[in-house]
């Protein structure tokens, strides 16, 4: 899938591929005006997670981002490939995409009135070579939500495919008493560092 080119688009010097099925990452690149294709990586994330589980989460997300980008880059050596990954951690517990409303409610009950972290990693590949990688961590604290608030939120947004069981880009931002860091990172990709890297690598500019 290719983003349509219009007057607000930034056409890259080299074709860009997002190696992710994340709607949030796709939306952020679109909001930034980047023209790109989407190719979902065939990477077996669970297998890799088992191998790197002893690493800090901030490093794990970079490993996973690279693992997603690499096979897509192998198949598309002339393109710039962007890989990304995200982990939501409460203490030493990872809160994965819940997959169901019941599990989303369970996750939000755990997070209510608690401090937790969103770790996000991103990388840029070309011709099977990593040109740049980066990770960023954001600290968040959720309000002391009532069960009714949690159930109502889940019914409205159905955040079953969101790390941490909330969609920060929409109603989910109302769940928090504070956020220390970038909202883009909470949404799943450190967008400004990525855009800066694409500019430094002479892939995008406004000329």
MOFEN-V896314 format. One record per residue. N is the residue number from 1. RES is the residue in one small letter. OMEGA is omega in radians with two decimals (* if undefined). Layout:
# MOFEN-V896314
n-><N,N>
res-><RES,RES>
omega-><OMEGA,OMEGA>
This chain:
# MOFEN-V896314
n-><1,2,3,4,5,6,7,8,9,10,11,12,13,14,15,16,17,18,19,20,21,22,23,24,25,26,27,28,29,30,31,32,33,34,35,36,37,38,39,40,41,42,43,44,45,46,47,48,49,50,51,52,53,54,55,56,57,58,59,60,61,62,63,64,65,66,67,68,69,70,71,72,73,74,75,76,77,78,79,80,81,82,83,84,85,86,87,88,89,90,91,92,93,94,95,96,97,98,99,100,101,102,103,104,105,106,107,108,109,110,111,112,113,114,115,116,117,118,119,120,121,122,123,124,125,126,127,128,129,130,131,132,133,134,135,136,137,138,139,140,141,142,143,144,145,146,147,148,149,150,151,152,153,154,155,156,157,158,159,160,161,162,163,164,165,166,167,168,169,170,171,172,173,174,175,176,177,178,179,180,181,182,183,184,185,186,187,188,189,190,191,192,193,194,195,196,197,198,199,200,201,202,203,204,205,206,207>
res-><x,x,x,x,x,x,x,x,x,x,x,x,x,x,x,x,x,x,x,x,x,x,x,x,x,x,x,x,x,x,x,x,x,x,x,x,x,x,x,x,x,x,x,x,x,x,x,x,x,x,x,x,x,x,x,x,x,x,x,x,x,x,x,x,x,x,x,x,x,x,x,x,x,x,x,x,x,x,x,x,x,x,x,x,x,x,x,x,x,x,x,x,x,x,x,x,x,x,x,x,x,x,x,x,x,x,x,x,x,x,x,x,x,x,x,x,x,x,x,x,x,x,x,x,x,x,x,x,x,x,x,x,x,x,x,x,x,x,x,x,x,x,x,x,x,x,x,x,x,x,x,x,x,x,x,x,x,x,x,x,x,x,x,x,x,x,x,x,x,x,x,x,x,x,x,x,x,x,x,x,x,x,x,x,x,x,x,x,x,x,x,x,x,x,x,x,x,x,x,x,x,x,x,x,x,x,x>
omega-><-3.12,3.05,-3.13,-3.12,3.07,-3.03,-3.12,-3.07,3.02,-3.13,-3.10,3.09,3.09,3.14,-3.10,3.07,2.99,-3.09,-3.05,3.05,-3.10,3.09,-3.13,3.12,3.10,-3.10,-3.14,3.10,3.10,3.12,3.12,3.07,-3.09,3.03,-3.05,2.98,3.05,2.99,-3.11,-3.08,3.10,-3.03,3.04,-3.05,-3.10,3.14,-3.13,-3.13,3.12,-3.09,-3.02,-3.01,-3.13,-3.12,3.01,-3.11,-3.14,3.07,3.14,-3.09,3.09,3.09,-3.10,3.08,3.11,-3.13,3.09,-3.07,-2.97,-3.11,3.09,3.09,3.11,-3.11,-3.10,-2.97,-3.11,-3.09,2.94,-3.12,3.12,3.05,3.13,3.07,-3.10,3.04,3.08,-3.03,2.99,-2.98,3.13,-3.12,3.06,3.07,-3.06,3.02,-2.97,3.09,3.10,3.14,-3.14,3.13,3.07,3.10,3.11,-3.13,-3.11,3.04,3.09,-3.06,-3.06,3.12,-3.10,2.99,3.07,-3.02,2.96,3.11,-3.12,3.12,3.14,3.12,3.08,3.11,2.92,3.14,3.08,3.10,3.10,3.13,-3.05,3.00,-3.01,3.00,-3.12,-3.12,3.12,3.07,3.14,2.97,-3.11,3.03,3.05,-3.00,3.03,3.11,3.13,3.11,-3.12,-3.13,3.13,-3.14,-3.12,3.11,-3.09,-2.99,3.14,-3.01,-3.00,3.13,-3.11,3.09,-3.08,3.09,3.02,3.10,-3.03,-3.08,3.13,-3.05,-3.10,3.13,3.12,-3.09,-2.91,3.05,3.00,3.07,-3.13,-3.13,-3.03,3.07,3.09,3.14,3.08,-3.13,3.02,3.12,3.06,-2.93,-3.07,3.05,3.11,3.14,3.09,3.13,3.11,3.10,3.14,3.14,3.10,3.14,3.08,2.93,-3.09,3.13,*>
